[in-house]
Amino acid sequence: MKKTKKPVFQPLPGTFMMMGIIGFTISLIYSISGKLDLSWGVSFILVFLIIILASIKSMTPTGKI
């Protein structure tokens, strides 16, 4: 039986995580204050949360030392 290889994630630049955190914060503030419609705010928050999670996933070690 053939073993499947575990996918290797390339590290993302630090600016990617910074962009996700800043975008998440701005979207949250704007949607709470009412400057941004709630449906748009939730959509932006989800997108930036996915960006943050992707950058966290790329920071985890691959097991190779």
FENFEN-V46362 format. One record per residue. N is the residue number from 1. RES is the residue in one letter. SS is DSSP state (2 for helix, 1 for strand, 0 for the rest). Layout:
N RES SS
N RES SS
This chain:
1 M 0
2 K 0
3 K 0
4 T 0
5 K 0
6 K 0
7 P 0
8 V 0
9 F 0
10 Q 0
11 P 0
12 L 0
13 P 0
14 G 2
15 T 2
16 F 2
17 M 2
18 M 2
19 M 2
20 G 2
21 I 2
22 I 2
23 G 2
24 F 2
25 T 2
26 I 2
27 S 2
28 L 2
29 I 2
30 Y 2
31 S 2
32 I 2
33 S 2
34 G 0
35 K 0
36 L 0
37 D 0
38 L 2
39 S 2
40 W 2
41 G 2
42 V 2
43 S 2
44 F 2
45 I 2
46 L 2
47 V 2
48 F 2
49 L 2
50 I 2
51 I 2
52 I 2
53 L 2
54 A 2
55 S 2
56 I 2
57 K 2
58 S 2
59 M 2
60 T 0
61 P 0
62 T 0
63 G 0
64 K 0
65 I 0
